[in-house]
């Protein structure tokens, strides 16, 4: 059974940093991704990382956010620096199962950035 659990969200002031964690278990995953959804908006891609370490970022987070992976812990991180109020959203982790057309979502973690 695949489980995806995010953690690390919270309330921070603009300009500060947060690090989100996504721990997945129950399978081998080929792609890990962070997405976010602000109130009244569609869910959008933030960053992805493949099992080979290839990363991809949305333009709005380049140079501020960094996605990384600890293979031994089966965990992916999203380091978020220079946070802005517009980064306020629920952040979700999605993993894609290796060799299968299935993906799994976590329950999300709230990030709130105050001005």
N, C-alpha and C positions, 0 to 999 in steps of 0.2 A: 504494500500500500504506500503510495507516494504521499509524503507530507512536505509542505512548504510553510515555513514560519519566519515572518519578518519581525524585527525588533529594532529599537534605537530611535524611534521617533520621539517628538516632544515639542515643547515651546521654547523658542530661542529668539533673541533680538537680531535684527538685521545686521549683517556683517559677520555674524558668528558662524560656527561650524557644527555639523552633526555627522555622525557616521551611522548608517543603517546596515543591518546585517540580515542576510537571508540564508537560512539553513534548510537544506532539502535532503530528504532521505527516501529510500525505498526503490531507487533505480539509479541508472547512470544517465546523466543529462548532457546534451550536446551544446545547448545554449541557455544562458541565464540572462534574464533581463529585468530592469527596473522600469516601471511605468508609474505615472501619477495621474490623479484625477482631482481637479479642483471643483468646488461646488458649481453646478450649472454648466460644467464643461465636459467634453469627452475625454476619455482616458487617452493619454499620449505617452509615446515612448520617451524614456529619459536616456537610457544607456543599455547596451548589451555586451556580453563577453562570451566567447565561444570556449569550448574545451581546449582549444589550441591557444587560447589567450588573445585572440583577435577582439579588439574592442570597437565599439561604435557609439557615437554620442549624438544627441539632438543638438542642433545649433545653439539653442538657448542655454545650454549648460556647459558648453565647451570651455575649458580652462578654469572652470569653477568646481566641477564634479569629477570624481575619478572612480571608476569601477574596477574592482580587483577580485581575485579569487584565491581561496585557500583550498587546494584540492584535497589535502589530508583531512580537513574538517568538513568538506563538502559544503562550503559556505562561501557566499559572495558578499562583498561589501560595497557600499556606495558612500564614499567620502564627499561630503557636501561643504564647500567653503564659500565664504562671501555670500551667505544666504540673503535673499531678497524677499520682501512680503509676497511677491508674485510666485514664489516657490511654495507657498502654502497649498497643501493638497494631501490627499491620502496616497501614500506610496505603496505600490504593489510589486511583488516579485513574481516573475513567471519563469518556469523552467520547461524546456522542451526535452522530451524523453529521447534518448539516443536510439536511433534505428526504428522509431515508431512515430506515427503522425499524431502524437498526443502532447498536449501541454497542460501544465498545472499552475494554478494561481494560489498565492497566499491570501491571508485575510486582510492584509493591508496594515500600514502603520501611519498614524497621523503626524504630519509635520506642520507646525504653525510658526510662521515668522512674523514677529511684531515689528512695527516701524518705530 
